[in-house]
Amino acid sequence: MEETTKLTCFNYALLLLLFVFQGVICGHLNEENPYRHIAQLDQRGNYVVEWEVDWDTKRITFNVTVRTTGHVGFGLSKRGEVDGADIVIGGVDWNGRSYFGDHHGTRGQGLERDASQDWILLDAWERGSRTFLSFSRAFETCDSEQDLPITDDLLNIIWTYGSTDNENPLNFRSRGELPVYLLDPDLVPRRLDERVPNNEQQPLLDRSTRVFNMTTTRRIQAQETTYWCNFHKTPTRSKHHIIGFNTNFPTERDRRHVHHLLVYRCNPPPGVNPATLFDTESEGGECYFIRDPNPMNTQYCTEDIHVFAVGARPSFFPEHVGIPMSASGEEYFLVQTHYDNPNVVPNLSISYSLEAYYTRNLRQYDAGMITLGVITPGSTSIIIPPNSVDHSLVGHCAPGCTGQMFPDEGINVFASFLHTHQTGSAARYHHFRGNKELPWILTDDNYDFDYQQYRVLREERNVLPGDLLINRCTYDTTRTNGSAVVGGFSTRQEMCTAFLWYYTRSNAHAFCRSELKTDEYLDLVGVRTTRWDPNRRAMLITSPSQYRGVSMADYATSYIHWDDEMREEIQRRHIYDAHVSQCPRFTPDAVPTEAQLQTEGAPAPTPSRSRGRGPTIARRRPTQGIMSSFPTNIPQYEPPSRCTRTENRAQERDREGRGWSRN
């Protein structure tokens, strides 16, 4: 009975009454192993799943406890669909005998039993109204036709159960799904994890931890996209460490209308009282380019320290790092909120509370955060053809930039956050050193705009000065009604951005981003320069003159002829043309504006003939700046195969034991 207790102690009063588990502590709900997870898959607690990742054997063990005396279904799916899913059906029949089968989903929610049974049943029992199953599977089973590999990509757990025992049901009628990165470590305190059963009964953190609440309520304008900034004064005047963040929304409507939050540290010029620059009493104002001088003084707030985006869970740091707060005394944070109002609903009042968890017990290292990728809103660099399935863009942090930004010993990256908008389908962060591509820092070939996560790396990555970093994003525009997609602030436009958390923090560099400026590329797309129109909230063409005033979105859809040749050429140039990287050094008294960054190093134009758009347009001489290209003459990184097939099922069951109950 003690072994069973450790597997099923979910703090349910009903279970405690049924099995009288007296004196038992649910230790695994608060233990330090970041590879043990628990999630309640429905609101009533009828289906609870635990899983543990074993990196030595490259296997995952799942335990499910379900309120049924019939069959239990559990599956892994790319998008929550049954078609193509990897599904097991199991239970305990009326004679007390267990049954279990490995299936795959087919069209119409049908199920077919796999020729190779690659899921291993470790334990099964039925008590009262509940059925418990423990089973395991290798990360990769070598069965590419009927199984889904478990990788760093996002997957969805799909689940069901029924009142009758049926080992081979014809259909899988999913009752729900849960997006998960199965292999990732999880540092979220159980108390703050909405997936944990009875999470409010869990202890929060140690007594030294405090919460800094940045609460905002705002009536947003009747427009699709609003970026709004306001200031918050930190609650301390001496150095503390922020160890994590959480965002709470009063209602689902509030959550639905907030696309992202970015928190910036504000650094006033030397000798200036920050209280005179950053008005916490003001409700704030619109802010798209925070580095440009403005009445709100946002240009002094350039250092990112946190990002929240759609679907994000709480983000907490490893125990040896923390974001410094109030290291120099009184300090202010700027919070930029992206409100998304696609139906242009008037008089929407939206509230949220952003919580920063901080402690006076300083950790070993000060952590910092860098934003990388393609320049936003992207001007001419982000143009994605209509009806494309897998068009890719890249953003560079050139070796010349990493050489300026990082100390001789480099930086240690411990977490990352990949970000695109609605048409993003995959994202990856490449790392090159010399003539070698190193393992990807982070990758997700099943990216979901509605589930964007801060992800702690399994192994920290040392990035040295002179390394090349490339953020690659892939897009699917088959659902944009025949429109091309361009870069911009709206969720219906695109970005290609990554955020890296690292130590030890530098207070001089906030971002490293790139854009395409080659004459060949600009000739191809037929646009030379653009400007931001604050009234239309769009990038407008300024040259060539015949397109002046046309938005980039309208131009890309209506003025570019998207034949196969054009699609192939723009894809080739998006990947392999040289990029110009920007990695300015920020000091409170010398903050470059967006206009300066856009024109930095660009000499006066000289006349030339456009190859693709007709009239003569201005050709710039080769752009001065920090250049880099996607390496083509070195082997590309290929992740090692994790394919393992178990031939002796009985031996495997003996070796695995009963889930992790024997540990």
ROTITOR-289207 format. One record per residue (C-alpha): x, y, z; residue in one letter; residue number from 1. Coordinates in nm, 2 decimals. Layout:
<recs>
u	v	w	r	k
X	Y	Z	A	NUM;
...
</recs>
This chain:
<recs>
u	v	w	r	k
0.00	0.00	0.00	M	1;
0.29	0.24	0.07	E	2;
0.41	0.21	-0.29	E	3;
0.07	0.30	-0.42	T	4;
0.05	0.59	-0.18	T	5;
0.35	0.76	-0.34	K	6;
0.20	0.74	-0.68	L	7;
-0.15	0.87	-0.61	T	8;
-0.12	1.12	-0.33	C	9;
-0.28	1.42	-0.51	F	10;
-0.41	1.59	-0.20	N	11;
-0.76	1.49	-0.28	Y	12;
-0.98	1.47	0.02	A	13;
-1.18	1.19	-0.15	L	14;
-0.87	0.98	-0.20	L	15;
-0.76	1.03	0.16	L	16;
-1.10	0.91	0.28	L	17;
-1.11	0.61	0.05	L	18;
-0.76	0.48	0.12	F	19;
-0.69	0.63	0.47	V	20;
-0.34	0.74	0.37	F	21;
-0.26	0.86	0.72	Q	22;
0.08	1.02	0.80	G	23;
0.17	1.03	0.43	V	24;
0.32	1.35	0.29	I	25;
0.29	1.42	-0.08	C	26;
0.66	1.49	-0.11	G	27;
0.69	1.47	-0.49	H	28;
0.46	1.77	-0.53	L	29;
0.72	2.00	-0.38	N	30;
1.05	1.81	-0.44	E	31;
1.34	1.96	-0.62	E	32;
1.35	1.72	-0.92	N	33;
1.25	1.96	-1.21	P	34;
1.18	1.66	-1.43	Y	35;
0.88	1.53	-1.23	R	36;
0.56	1.70	-1.33	H	37;
0.19	1.68	-1.24	I	38;
-0.12	1.82	-1.41	A	39;
-0.49	1.81	-1.35	Q	40;
-0.64	1.78	-1.69	L	41;
-1.00	1.88	-1.61	D	42;
-1.16	2.12	-1.36	Q	43;
-1.31	1.85	-1.14	R	44;
-1.00	1.65	-1.09	G	45;
-1.14	1.35	-1.27	N	46;
-0.81	1.30	-1.47	Y	47;
-0.47	1.36	-1.32	V	48;
-0.14	1.28	-1.49	V	49;
0.21	1.27	-1.36	E	50;
0.52	1.22	-1.56	W	51;
0.89	1.18	-1.50	E	52;
1.17	1.22	-1.75	V	53;
1.47	0.98	-1.73	D	54;
1.76	1.12	-1.93	W	55;
1.98	0.82	-1.86	D	56;
1.74	0.57	-2.03	T	57;
1.58	0.83	-2.26	K	58;
1.23	0.73	-2.14	R	59;
0.93	0.90	-1.98	I	60;
0.71	0.73	-1.72	T	61;
0.35	0.85	-1.70	F	62;
0.10	0.78	-1.41	N	63;
-0.26	0.86	-1.46	V	64;
-0.54	0.85	-1.20	T	65;
-0.89	0.87	-1.35	V	66;
-1.24	0.87	-1.20	R	67;
-1.37	0.57	-1.39	T	68;
-1.40	0.20	-1.37	T	69;
-1.40	0.17	-1.74	G	70;
-1.13	0.23	-2.00	H	71;
-0.87	0.51	-1.99	V	72;
-0.73	0.68	-2.30	G	73;
-0.41	0.88	-2.31	F	74;
-0.23	1.02	-2.62	G	75;
0.03	1.26	-2.76	L	76;
-0.07	1.48	-3.05	S	77;
0.10	1.77	-3.24	K	78;
-0.21	2.00	-3.24	R	79;
-0.46	1.82	-3.01	G	80;
-0.60	1.62	-3.30	E	81;
-0.66	1.25	-3.30	V	82;
-0.54	1.21	-3.66	D	83;
-0.18	1.12	-3.64	G	84;
-0.18	1.10	-3.26	A	85;
0.01	0.83	-3.06	D	86;
-0.26	0.68	-2.82	I	87;
-0.28	0.42	-2.55	V	88;
-0.60	0.26	-2.42	I	89;
-0.59	0.07	-2.09	G	90;
-0.78	-0.03	-1.78	G	91;
-0.87	-0.31	-1.55	V	92;
-1.16	-0.54	-1.64	D	93;
-1.43	-0.69	-1.41	W	94;
-1.20	-0.99	-1.34	N	95;
-0.93	-0.77	-1.21	G	96;
-0.70	-0.82	-1.51	R	97;
-0.53	-0.53	-1.68	S	98;
-0.54	-0.46	-2.05	Y	99;
-0.34	-0.21	-2.24	F	100;
-0.28	-0.13	-2.61	G	101;
-0.07	0.11	-2.83	D	102;
-0.27	0.27	-3.11	H	103;
-0.25	0.56	-3.36	H	104;
-0.52	0.79	-3.46	G	105;
-0.66	0.80	-3.81	T	106;
-0.89	1.04	-3.99	R	107;
-1.24	1.07	-3.84	G	108;
-1.11	1.00	-3.49	Q	109;
-1.06	0.63	-3.57	G	110;
-0.80	0.42	-3.39	L	111;
-0.58	0.14	-3.53	E	112;
-0.36	-0.08	-3.32	R	113;
0.01	-0.04	-3.38	D	114;
0.20	-0.32	-3.53	A	115;
0.48	-0.24	-3.28	S	116;
0.36	-0.21	-2.92	Q	117;
0.61	0.05	-2.79	D	118;
0.43	0.17	-2.48	W	119;
0.51	-0.04	-2.17	I	120;
0.24	-0.10	-1.90	L	121;
0.41	-0.10	-1.56	L	122;
0.12	-0.11	-1.32	D	123;
-0.26	-0.10	-1.32	A	124;
-0.52	-0.12	-1.05	W	125;
-0.88	-0.02	-0.98	E	126;
-0.99	0.11	-0.64	R	127;
-1.35	0.22	-0.58	G	128;
-1.44	0.47	-0.85	S	129;
-1.08	0.53	-0.97	R	130;
-0.85	0.36	-1.21	T	131;
-0.47	0.40	-1.20	F	132;
-0.23	0.32	-1.48	L	133;
0.15	0.35	-1.49	S	134;
0.32	0.32	-1.83	F	135;
0.64	0.43	-2.01	S	136;
0.78	0.50	-2.35	R	137;
1.11	0.58	-2.51	A	138;
1.16	0.93	-2.64	F	139;
1.19	0.79	-2.99	E	140;
1.07	0.44	-3.07	T	141;
1.20	0.40	-3.43	C	142;
0.83	0.37	-3.54	D	143;
0.80	0.69	-3.74	S	144;
0.49	0.58	-3.92	E	145;
0.27	0.51	-3.61	Q	146;
0.44	0.69	-3.32	D	147;
0.52	1.05	-3.25	L	148;
0.88	1.12	-3.13	P	149;
0.91	1.30	-2.80	I	150;
1.15	1.58	-2.86	T	151;
1.21	1.94	-2.76	D	152;
0.90	2.04	-2.97	D	153;
0.57	2.13	-2.82	L	154;
0.32	1.84	-2.79	L	155;
-0.04	1.81	-2.67	N	156;
-0.15	1.55	-2.42	I	157;
-0.50	1.43	-2.53	I	158;
-0.71	1.23	-2.29	W	159;
-1.04	1.05	-2.25	T	160;
-1.21	0.79	-2.04	Y	161;
-1.53	0.58	-2.06	G	162;
-1.76	0.38	-1.83	S	163;
-1.70	0.05	-2.00	T	164;
-1.39	-0.16	-2.04	D	165;
-1.30	-0.16	-2.41	N	166;
-0.95	-0.25	-2.51	E	167;
-0.99	-0.16	-2.87	N	168;
-1.24	0.12	-2.91	P	169;
-1.31	0.22	-3.27	L	170;
-1.29	0.59	-3.19	N	171;
-1.11	0.82	-2.95	F	172;
-1.35	1.10	-2.84	R	173;
-1.10	1.34	-2.67	S	174;
-1.23	1.51	-2.36	R	175;
-0.95	1.76	-2.36	G	176;
-0.59	1.85	-2.44	E	177;
-0.29	2.01	-2.26	L	178;
0.00	2.17	-2.44	P	179;
0.33	2.06	-2.28	V	180;
0.71	2.06	-2.34	Y	181;
0.74	1.71	-2.20	L	182;
1.12	1.71	-2.17	L	183;
1.17	2.05	-2.02	D	184;
1.27	2.11	-1.66	P	185;
1.00	2.29	-1.46	D	186;
1.09	2.54	-1.19	L	187;
0.74	2.68	-1.13	V	188;
0.64	2.67	-0.76	P	189;
0.35	2.43	-0.72	R	190;
0.15	2.70	-0.55	R	191;
0.16	2.92	-0.86	L	192;
0.10	2.63	-1.11	D	193;
-0.27	2.62	-1.21	E	194;
-0.22	2.27	-1.34	R	195;
-0.14	2.13	-1.00	V	196;
-0.43	1.98	-0.81	P	197;
-0.53	2.18	-0.50	N	198;
-0.23	2.41	-0.57	N	199;
-0.36	2.67	-0.33	E	200;
-0.28	2.43	-0.04	Q	201;
0.09	2.41	-0.14	Q	202;
0.34	2.63	0.04	P	203;
0.46	2.92	-0.17	L	204;
0.83	3.00	-0.12	L	205;
1.05	3.07	0.18	D	206;
0.98	3.34	0.43	R	207;
1.23	3.58	0.28	S	208;
1.03	3.60	-0.05	T	209;
0.82	3.91	-0.12	R	210;
0.59	4.00	-0.40	V	211;
0.60	4.33	-0.60	F	212;
0.26	4.37	-0.77	N	213;
0.25	4.58	-1.08	M	214;
-0.13	4.61	-1.12	T	215;
-0.28	4.78	-1.42	T	216;
-0.64	4.85	-1.52	T	217;
-0.70	5.04	-1.84	R	218;
-0.99	5.12	-2.08	R	219;
-0.83	5.04	-2.42	I	220;
-0.90	5.22	-2.74	Q	221;
-1.13	5.09	-3.01	A	222;
-0.84	4.99	-3.23	Q	223;
-0.69	4.65	-3.32	E	224;
-0.35	4.71	-3.16	T	225;
-0.24	4.93	-2.87	T	226;
0.10	4.94	-2.71	Y	227;
0.08	5.12	-2.38	W	228;
0.35	5.20	-2.13	C	229;
0.34	5.30	-1.76	N	230;
0.59	5.32	-1.48	F	231;
0.61	5.13	-1.15	H	232;
0.84	5.22	-0.86	K	233;
1.02	4.92	-0.70	T	234;
0.94	4.86	-0.33	P	235;
1.30	4.85	-0.21	T	236;
1.60	5.09	-0.20	R	237;
1.87	4.83	-0.14	S	238;
1.97	4.54	-0.37	K	239;
1.74	4.24	-0.39	H	240;
1.71	3.96	-0.64	H	241;
1.40	3.89	-0.85	I	242;
1.36	3.51	-0.87	I	243;
1.05	3.48	-1.08	G	244;
0.74	3.64	-1.24	F	245;
0.38	3.55	-1.26	N	246;
0.08	3.72	-1.43	T	247;
-0.27	3.70	-1.31	N	248;
-0.59	3.80	-1.50	F	249;
-0.92	3.85	-1.32	P	250;
-1.12	3.70	-1.61	T	251;
-1.06	3.51	-1.93	E	252;
-1.17	3.82	-2.12	R	253;
-0.88	4.01	-1.96	D	254;
-0.64	3.74	-2.05	R	255;
-0.77	3.72	-2.41	R	256;
-0.70	4.09	-2.48	H	257;
-0.34	4.10	-2.35	V	258;
-0.09	3.97	-2.61	H	259;
0.23	4.05	-2.43	H	260;
0.40	4.24	-2.15	L	261;
0.76	4.36	-2.15	L	262;
0.93	4.49	-1.84	V	263;
1.22	4.73	-1.88	Y	264;
1.46	4.87	-1.62	R	265;
1.48	5.25	-1.62	C	266;
1.83	5.41	-1.58	N	267;
1.82	5.79	-1.55	P	268;
2.12	6.01	-1.65	P	269;
2.38	6.05	-1.37	P	270;
2.28	6.30	-1.11	G	271;
1.91	6.31	-1.21	V	272;
1.65	6.21	-0.96	N	273;
1.45	5.93	-1.12	P	274;
1.13	6.05	-0.96	A	275;
1.15	6.36	-1.18	T	276;
1.16	6.15	-1.50	L	277;
0.93	5.86	-1.44	F	278;
0.57	5.95	-1.34	D	279;
0.40	5.66	-1.16	T	280;
0.09	5.87	-1.10	E	281;
0.02	5.91	-1.47	S	282;
-0.19	5.65	-1.65	E	283;
0.09	5.63	-1.91	G	284;
0.06	5.66	-2.29	G	285;
0.10	5.48	-2.62	E	286;
0.46	5.36	-2.69	C	287;
0.58	5.17	-2.99	Y	288;
0.94	5.29	-3.01	F	289;
1.04	5.33	-2.65	I	290;
1.39	5.45	-2.74	R	291;
1.27	5.76	-2.92	D	292;
1.27	6.08	-2.70	P	293;
0.92	6.15	-2.58	N	294;
0.74	6.32	-2.29	P	295;
0.72	6.00	-2.10	M	296;
1.10	5.96	-2.10	N	297;
1.08	5.59	-2.20	T	298;
1.41	5.63	-2.38	Q	299;
1.59	5.58	-2.05	Y	300;
1.42	5.24	-2.01	C	301;
1.61	5.01	-2.25	T	302;
1.70	4.70	-2.05	E	303;
1.46	4.41	-2.07	D	304;
1.41	4.20	-1.76	I	305;
1.09	4.01	-1.83	H	306;
0.85	3.90	-2.10	V	307;
0.50	3.75	-2.09	F	308;
0.32	3.64	-2.40	A	309;
0.00	3.45	-2.49	V	310;
-0.04	3.13	-2.29	G	311;
0.27	3.18	-2.08	A	312;
0.30	3.01	-1.74	R	313;
0.49	3.16	-1.45	P	314;
0.87	3.20	-1.51	S	315;
1.12	3.12	-1.23	F	316;
1.50	3.12	-1.24	F	317;
1.75	2.85	-1.13	P	318;
1.85	2.89	-0.77	E	319;
2.20	3.04	-0.85	H	320;
2.07	3.34	-1.05	V	321;
1.84	3.64	-0.99	G	322;
1.75	3.96	-1.17	I	323;
1.90	4.25	-0.96	P	324;
1.65	4.51	-0.83	M	325;
1.73	4.85	-0.67	S	326;
2.10	4.78	-0.68	A	327;
2.17	5.15	-0.69	S	328;
1.89	5.27	-0.47	G	329;
1.55	5.39	-0.58	E	330;
1.45	5.23	-0.91	E	331;
1.17	5.23	-1.16	Y	332;
1.04	4.97	-1.41	F	333;
0.86	5.04	-1.73	L	334;
0.58	4.80	-1.83	V	335;
0.49	4.79	-2.20	Q	336;
0.15	4.62	-2.26	T	337;
0.04	4.50	-2.60	H	338;
-0.34	4.51	-2.60	Y	339;
-0.50	4.30	-2.88	D	340;
-0.85	4.40	-2.98	N	341;
-0.91	4.24	-3.32	P	342;
-1.28	4.31	-3.33	N	343;
-1.23	4.68	-3.23	V	344;
-1.46	4.65	-2.94	V	345;
-1.52	5.00	-2.78	P	346;
-1.48	5.07	-2.40	N	347;
-1.30	4.76	-2.31	L	348;
-1.17	4.77	-1.95	S	349;
-0.88	4.53	-1.91	I	350;
-0.70	4.44	-1.59	S	351;
-0.40	4.23	-1.49	Y	352;
-0.15	4.20	-1.21	S	353;
0.21	4.13	-1.29	L	354;
0.39	3.98	-0.99	E	355;
0.77	4.00	-0.94	A	356;
0.89	3.76	-0.66	Y	357;
1.20	3.89	-0.49	Y	358;
1.42	3.82	-0.20	T	359;
1.69	3.99	0.01	R	360;
1.89	3.67	0.01	N	361;
2.11	3.74	-0.29	L	362;
2.20	3.46	-0.52	R	363;
2.54	3.38	-0.67	Q	364;
2.50	3.56	-1.00	Y	365;
2.32	3.87	-1.14	D	366;
2.11	3.76	-1.44	A	367;
2.04	3.97	-1.75	G	368;
1.82	3.94	-2.05	M	369;
1.90	4.02	-2.42	I	370;
1.65	4.06	-2.71	T	371;
1.76	3.92	-3.04	L	372;
1.61	3.86	-3.39	G	373;
1.49	4.06	-3.68	V	374;
1.43	4.43	-3.63	I	375;
1.07	4.51	-3.54	T	376;
0.85	4.61	-3.72	P	377;
1.09	4.48	-3.98	G	378;
1.03	4.74	-4.26	S	379;
1.14	4.55	-4.57	T	380;
1.31	4.26	-4.39	S	381;
0.99	4.08	-4.30	I	382;
0.78	4.00	-4.60	I	383;
0.62	3.66	-4.61	I	384;
0.45	3.55	-4.93	P	385;
0.08	3.45	-4.92	P	386;
-0.02	3.09	-4.91	N	387;
0.32	2.98	-4.79	S	388;
0.35	2.66	-4.58	V	389;
0.71	2.70	-4.45	D	390;
0.86	3.03	-4.54	H	391;
1.16	3.11	-4.31	S	392;
1.32	3.43	-4.19	L	393;
1.64	3.47	-3.99	V	394;
1.77	3.74	-3.75	G	395;
2.15	3.77	-3.67	H	396;
2.37	3.87	-3.39	C	397;
2.69	3.89	-3.58	A	398;
3.03	3.79	-3.45	P	399;
3.13	4.16	-3.45	G	400;
2.84	4.22	-3.21	C	401;
2.90	3.93	-2.97	T	402;
3.27	4.05	-2.97	G	403;
3.15	4.39	-2.84	Q	404;
2.88	4.27	-2.61	M	405;
3.03	3.97	-2.42	F	406;
3.33	3.95	-2.19	P	407;
3.63	3.72	-2.27	D	408;
3.48	3.43	-2.07	E	409;
3.15	3.47	-2.25	G	410;
2.80	3.46	-2.10	I	411;
2.61	3.16	-1.97	N	412;
2.26	3.13	-2.12	V	413;
2.02	2.94	-1.89	F	414;
1.68	3.01	-2.04	A	415;
1.52	3.13	-2.37	S	416;
1.18	3.24	-2.51	F	417;
1.10	3.21	-2.88	L	418;
0.85	3.46	-3.01	H	419;
0.65	3.50	-3.34	T	420;
0.29	3.61	-3.40	H	421;
-0.01	3.42	-3.54	Q	422;
0.14	3.27	-3.86	T	423;
0.46	3.13	-3.68	G	424;
0.48	2.75	-3.70	S	425;
0.84	2.68	-3.60	A	426;
1.14	2.86	-3.43	A	427;
1.50	2.77	-3.36	R	428;
1.81	2.94	-3.22	Y	429;
2.13	2.85	-3.40	H	430;
2.48	2.89	-3.24	H	431;
2.79	2.90	-3.46	F	432;
3.15	2.91	-3.34	R	433;
3.43	2.93	-3.60	G	434;
3.37	2.66	-3.86	N	435;
3.12	2.46	-3.66	K	436;
2.75	2.48	-3.58	E	437;
2.70	2.39	-3.22	L	438;
2.38	2.23	-3.08	P	439;
2.08	2.46	-3.11	W	440;
2.02	2.67	-2.80	I	441;
1.65	2.61	-2.83	L	442;
1.42	2.47	-3.09	T	443;
1.04	2.41	-3.15	D	444;
0.92	2.27	-3.48	D	445;
0.56	2.27	-3.35	N	446;
0.54	2.63	-3.23	Y	447;
0.20	2.75	-3.11	D	448;
0.12	3.12	-3.09	F	449;
-0.12	3.05	-2.81	D	450;
0.13	2.88	-2.59	Y	451;
0.45	3.09	-2.57	Q	452;
0.68	2.99	-2.29	Q	453;
0.99	3.09	-2.09	Y	454;
1.20	2.77	-2.12	R	455;
1.48	2.68	-1.89	V	456;
1.76	2.50	-2.07	L	457;
1.86	2.15	-1.96	R	458;
2.22	2.25	-1.99	E	459;
2.35	2.61	-1.98	E	460;
2.51	2.73	-2.29	R	461;
2.83	2.93	-2.29	N	462;
2.83	3.20	-2.57	V	463;
3.17	3.35	-2.64	L	464;
3.27	3.68	-2.80	P	465;
3.29	3.62	-3.18	G	466;
3.02	3.35	-3.18	D	467;
2.74	3.39	-3.44	L	468;
2.38	3.36	-3.32	L	469;
2.09	3.32	-3.56	I	470;
1.73	3.32	-3.47	N	471;
1.52	3.13	-3.74	R	472;
1.14	3.16	-3.76	C	473;
0.91	2.96	-4.00	T	474;
0.57	3.08	-4.10	Y	475;
0.25	2.93	-4.25	D	476;
0.04	3.19	-4.43	T	477;
-0.22	2.96	-4.58	T	478;
-0.49	3.10	-4.36	R	479;
-0.44	3.48	-4.43	T	480;
-0.71	3.49	-4.71	N	481;
-0.45	3.53	-4.98	G	482;
-0.27	3.82	-4.81	S	483;
0.11	3.85	-4.77	A	484;
0.22	3.91	-4.41	V	485;
0.47	4.18	-4.32	V	486;
0.65	4.28	-4.00	G	487;
0.47	4.49	-3.75	G	488;
0.33	4.54	-3.40	F	489;
-0.01	4.37	-3.46	S	490;
-0.06	4.00	-3.40	T	491;
-0.18	3.98	-3.76	R	492;
0.16	4.10	-3.87	Q	493;
0.48	3.92	-3.78	E	494;
0.79	3.93	-3.57	M	495;
1.09	3.70	-3.54	C	496;
1.23	3.75	-3.19	T	497;
1.41	3.55	-2.92	A	498;
1.49	3.64	-2.56	F	499;
1.79	3.50	-2.38	L	500;
1.85	3.50	-2.00	W	501;
2.21	3.48	-1.90	Y	502;
2.47	3.56	-1.64	Y	503;
2.66	3.76	-1.55	T	504;
2.45	4.07	-1.63	R	505;
2.59	4.35	-1.85	S	506;
2.42	4.69	-1.81	N	507;
2.55	4.82	-2.14	A	508;
2.37	4.61	-2.41	H	509;
2.00	4.54	-2.43	A	510;
1.96	4.39	-2.77	F	511;
2.12	4.25	-3.08	C	512;
1.91	4.25	-3.40	R	513;
1.95	4.26	-3.77	S	514;
1.79	4.35	-4.10	E	515;
1.85	4.30	-4.47	L	516;
1.99	4.60	-4.66	K	517;
2.17	4.45	-4.96	T	518;
2.09	4.62	-5.29	D	519;
2.00	4.29	-5.45	E	520;
1.73	4.23	-5.19	Y	521;
1.59	4.58	-5.19	L	522;
1.58	4.56	-5.57	D	523;
1.39	4.24	-5.55	L	524;
1.12	4.37	-5.32	V	525;
1.11	4.71	-5.49	G	526;
1.11	4.92	-5.17	V	527;
1.39	5.14	-5.04	R	528;
1.28	5.32	-4.74	T	529;
0.98	5.33	-4.50	T	530;
0.86	5.53	-4.20	R	531;
0.63	5.47	-3.91	W	532;
0.30	5.66	-3.93	D	533;
0.16	5.70	-3.57	P	534;
-0.19	5.79	-3.69	N	535;
-0.23	5.48	-3.91	R	536;
0.00	5.27	-3.69	R	537;
0.16	5.13	-3.99	A	538;
0.49	5.13	-4.19	M	539;
0.44	5.35	-4.50	L	540;
0.67	5.35	-4.80	I	541;
0.87	5.67	-4.86	T	542;
1.07	5.56	-5.16	S	543;
1.04	5.49	-5.45	P	544;
0.81	5.79	-5.50	S	545;
0.54	5.61	-5.69	Q	546;
0.46	5.40	-5.38	Y	547;
0.49	5.68	-5.13	R	548;
0.22	5.66	-4.87	G	549;
0.13	5.29	-4.95	V	550;
0.15	5.07	-4.64	S	551;
0.40	4.78	-4.65	M	552;
0.11	4.54	-4.59	A	553;
-0.09	4.66	-4.89	D	554;
0.22	4.68	-5.11	Y	555;
0.33	4.32	-5.03	A	556;
-0.01	4.18	-5.11	T	557;
-0.11	4.40	-5.41	S	558;
0.21	4.51	-5.58	Y	559;
0.44	4.21	-5.57	I	560;
0.38	3.93	-5.82	H	561;
0.41	3.62	-5.62	W	562;
0.49	3.36	-5.88	D	563;
0.71	3.06	-5.81	D	564;
1.03	3.23	-5.91	E	565;
0.96	3.53	-5.68	M	566;
0.88	3.30	-5.39	R	567;
1.20	3.10	-5.43	E	568;
1.42	3.40	-5.48	E	569;
1.29	3.59	-5.17	I	570;
1.32	3.28	-4.96	Q	571;
1.68	3.23	-5.07	R	572;
1.77	3.59	-4.99	R	573;
1.59	3.59	-4.66	H	574;
1.81	3.31	-4.54	I	575;
2.15	3.37	-4.72	Y	576;
2.18	3.74	-4.79	D	577;
2.41	3.93	-4.56	A	578;
2.25	4.09	-4.26	H	579;
2.34	4.41	-4.09	V	580;
2.34	4.37	-3.71	S	581;
2.27	4.64	-3.45	Q	582;
2.41	4.61	-3.10	C	583;
2.44	4.96	-2.97	P	584;
2.58	5.03	-2.63	R	585;
2.32	5.20	-2.41	F	586;
2.41	5.46	-2.15	T	587;
2.16	5.69	-1.98	P	588;
2.30	5.99	-2.15	D	589;
2.35	5.84	-2.49	A	590;
2.05	5.64	-2.61	V	591;
2.04	5.60	-2.99	P	592;
1.69	5.67	-3.15	T	593;
1.52	5.43	-3.39	E	594;
1.59	5.68	-3.67	A	595;
1.96	5.68	-3.59	Q	596;
1.97	5.30	-3.58	L	597;
1.80	5.28	-3.92	Q	598;
2.04	5.52	-4.09	T	599;
2.36	5.45	-3.90	E	600;
2.64	5.39	-4.15	G	601;
2.43	5.46	-4.46	A	602;
2.60	5.70	-4.69	P	603;
2.42	5.92	-4.94	A	604;
2.24	5.73	-5.22	P	605;
2.35	5.71	-5.58	T	606;
2.12	5.65	-5.88	P	607;
2.06	5.30	-6.01	S	608;
1.81	5.10	-6.20	R	609;
1.57	4.88	-6.02	S	610;
1.57	4.52	-6.15	R	611;
1.22	4.44	-6.05	G	612;
1.00	4.75	-6.02	R	613;
1.06	4.97	-6.32	G	614;
1.17	5.33	-6.25	P	615;
1.51	5.45	-6.14	T	616;
1.54	5.44	-5.76	I	617;
1.81	5.54	-5.53	A	618;
2.08	5.28	-5.47	R	619;
2.29	5.30	-5.16	R	620;
2.65	5.21	-5.16	R	621;
2.72	4.89	-4.96	P	622;
2.59	4.94	-4.61	T	623;
2.85	5.01	-4.34	Q	624;
2.79	4.82	-4.03	G	625;
2.84	4.48	-3.86	I	626;
2.77	4.22	-4.13	M	627;
2.71	3.85	-4.12	S	628;
2.57	3.57	-4.34	S	629;
2.42	3.23	-4.27	F	630;
2.71	2.98	-4.29	P	631;
2.68	2.76	-4.60	T	632;
3.03	2.59	-4.62	N	633;
3.02	2.40	-4.29	I	634;
2.82	2.10	-4.18	P	635;
2.48	2.19	-4.03	Q	636;
2.41	2.06	-3.68	Y	637;
2.20	1.74	-3.67	E	638;
2.06	1.63	-3.33	P	639;
2.17	1.28	-3.23	P	640;
1.91	1.01	-3.27	S	641;
1.74	0.89	-2.96	R	642;
1.58	0.60	-3.14	C	643;
1.56	0.30	-2.90	T	644;
1.35	-0.01	-2.95	R	645;
1.28	-0.25	-2.66	T	646;
1.27	-0.61	-2.78	E	647;
1.21	-0.79	-2.45	N	648;
0.89	-0.63	-2.30	R	649;
0.89	-0.85	-1.99	A	650;
1.25	-0.76	-1.91	Q	651;
1.17	-0.39	-1.96	E	652;
0.88	-0.42	-1.71	R	653;
1.10	-0.59	-1.45	D	654;
1.37	-0.32	-1.49	R	655;
1.13	-0.03	-1.47	E	656;
0.94	-0.16	-1.17	G	657;
0.62	0.02	-1.08	R	658;
0.66	0.37	-1.22	G	659;
0.88	0.56	-0.97	W	660;
0.71	0.42	-0.66	S	661;
1.02	0.21	-0.57	R	662;
1.25	0.52	-0.56	N	663;
</recs>
